[in-house]
Structure formats: C-alpha cells, structure tokens
C-alpha cells in the first residue's frame, strides 16, 4: 500500500466538499456487488448526475498528474470515481472489490489497484477508519483530508462505523499497465532512485533500465 499526503491540495479538497454539498446522494448499496451489498451502509453521490460526473473527472485529472500516483500505479485505465458519505450509524463491513468493473469511457477493466481519497479532516468525525487486512493483521488508515491510500484490490477491507460527524471520501479503481505487483514495486523503486540523481550517466542508465523493463512487462 502507498499513502500519499496532499494528493489533493487543501483548496481542491474544499472545492470538492463544497460541490458535494450541492449534489444528490443515493443509497450506497446501489453501486455494490451482491456480497458487498449485504454489509454496505452509506450514501453515494448519484453517478448519473452530470455534476457528479464532472467532479469525478476533475479529481481524476488531478490524481493522474500526480508524480507518485503515476510512478506507483502506472495507470492504463481508470474506473469512474465514486463519492461516498458516512454519517453516524453508517459503516462498510468486510468485503473485497470486484475483479472486473466498468471502465471510464466504456468497456470492462481489470481492477489491479483500489484507492480511497480522504476528503474530511479526521477531527471532524469519529470512527470511519479504513481497515485493511494483511498477514500481520489489520492496518488502520485515517489520515488528513487530501490524502490518498492506494492498495491491492484483492485485499479484504472495511470502514468502521461513524459515531460522530460526517466522513466524505472518493473511491476508484485502476488497471495498471503492469499487471504484477512485484514488477510495479521494482519500477517504483527505480523511479524513486532516479528522481534523486542529477543529470548524468547514472540517471541515464536508470532511465534506460526503467524503459527496458516497461517494454518487457507493460501491456497495451
């Protein structure tokens, strides 16, 4: 998992929250798969509303331009983004996301990575933590607004009950150019090292290596 603080600048977070306050919300179970529907209790912005669609596209554009998102996820396709709202009594029980979903622009896509973009400051609500299962137990994520958490789609996860305030978040899925997680991690590590190098032979060799690996591993 990768957690990126300030993936959305504070001004953009305020803009998204103000926009969501004026947009229609529906029962969140309408966008869940059959199993997840049984444990989902929240509200979701109406994805058929033109204002919601436009807001999702603008947020996606900001994430696409973020250097760490690009280097870590290597996006090939994106889902449409969903905006969720949790109020007291709302929660999302243990579930895993669908392996294949509708892609933005049409057709189906493989879900390699899921992400949650947090839009509410943690002091404004209680509960509402994102918990992800791992071999070493559950990991809790409850960061500052504007932070995005990107994680493997197959991981079991849940959102704990909100007991005070309102938790807003944006969720979505990415099909990577590189299917295998270990290959994506290696490319990410090389890109991080490359970013520390000044112009010269070392940086050129790292760039060449990343390019050669992408030609070996990337899918069209």
BELFENLIN-V479116 format. One record per pair of residues at least 6 apart in sequence whose C-alpha atoms are under 6 Angstrom apart, sorted by the first residue. I is the first residue (numbers start at 1). J is the second residue. If there is no record, write none. Layout:
i:I j:J
i:I j:J
This chain:
i:1 j:150
i:1 j:151
i:2 j:149
i:2 j:150
i:3 j:148
i:3 j:149
i:4 j:147
i:4 j:148
i:5 j:147
i:6 j:146
i:6 j:147
i:7 j:146
i:7 j:147
i:8 j:146
i:24 j:45
i:24 j:46
i:25 j:43
i:25 j:44
i:25 j:45
i:25 j:46
i:26 j:43
i:26 j:44
i:26 j:46
i:27 j:43
i:28 j:42
i:28 j:43
i:28 j:44
i:29 j:37
i:29 j:40
i:36 j:95
i:39 j:92
i:39 j:93
i:40 j:92
i:41 j:90
i:41 j:91
i:41 j:92
i:42 j:86
i:42 j:90
i:43 j:84
i:43 j:85
i:44 j:83
i:44 j:84
i:45 j:83
i:56 j:81
i:71 j:188
i:72 j:188
i:73 j:176
i:74 j:176
i:74 j:177
i:75 j:175
i:75 j:176
i:75 j:177
i:76 j:175
i:76 j:176
i:76 j:177
i:77 j:174
i:77 j:175
i:78 j:103
i:78 j:104
i:78 j:173
i:78 j:174
i:79 j:103
i:79 j:104
i:79 j:172
i:79 j:173
i:80 j:104
i:81 j:171
i:81 j:172
i:82 j:170
i:82 j:171
i:83 j:169
i:83 j:170
i:84 j:168
i:84 j:169
i:85 j:167
i:85 j:168
i:86 j:166
i:86 j:167
i:87 j:162
i:87 j:166
i:88 j:162
i:88 j:163
i:88 j:164
i:89 j:161
i:89 j:162
i:90 j:161
i:90 j:162
i:91 j:159
i:91 j:160
i:91 j:161
i:92 j:158
i:92 j:159
i:93 j:158
i:94 j:157
i:94 j:158
i:95 j:156
i:95 j:157
i:96 j:154
i:96 j:156
i:99 j:110
i:99 j:111
i:100 j:109
i:100 j:110
i:100 j:111
i:101 j:108
i:101 j:109
i:102 j:108
i:103 j:109
i:110 j:175
i:111 j:173
i:111 j:174
i:111 j:175
i:112 j:153
i:112 j:175
i:113 j:151
i:113 j:152
i:113 j:153
i:113 j:173
i:113 j:174
i:114 j:150
i:114 j:151
i:114 j:153
i:114 j:172
i:114 j:173
i:115 j:149
i:115 j:150
i:115 j:171
i:115 j:172
i:116 j:148
i:116 j:149
i:116 j:170
i:116 j:171
i:117 j:147
i:117 j:148
i:117 j:169
i:117 j:170
i:118 j:145
i:118 j:146
i:118 j:147
i:118 j:169
i:119 j:145
i:119 j:146
i:119 j:168
i:119 j:169
i:120 j:145
i:120 j:167
i:120 j:168
i:121 j:144
i:121 j:145
i:124 j:165
i:125 j:164
i:125 j:165
i:125 j:166
i:126 j:162
i:126 j:163
i:126 j:164
i:127 j:160
i:127 j:161
i:127 j:162
i:127 j:163
i:128 j:159
i:128 j:160
i:128 j:161
i:128 j:162
i:129 j:141
i:129 j:142
i:129 j:159
i:129 j:160
i:130 j:140
i:130 j:141
i:130 j:158
i:130 j:159
i:131 j:138
i:131 j:139
i:131 j:140
i:131 j:157
i:131 j:158
i:132 j:138
i:132 j:139
i:132 j:157
i:133 j:156
i:133 j:157
i:177 j:218
i:177 j:219
i:178 j:217
i:178 j:218
i:194 j:203
i:194 j:206
i:197 j:203
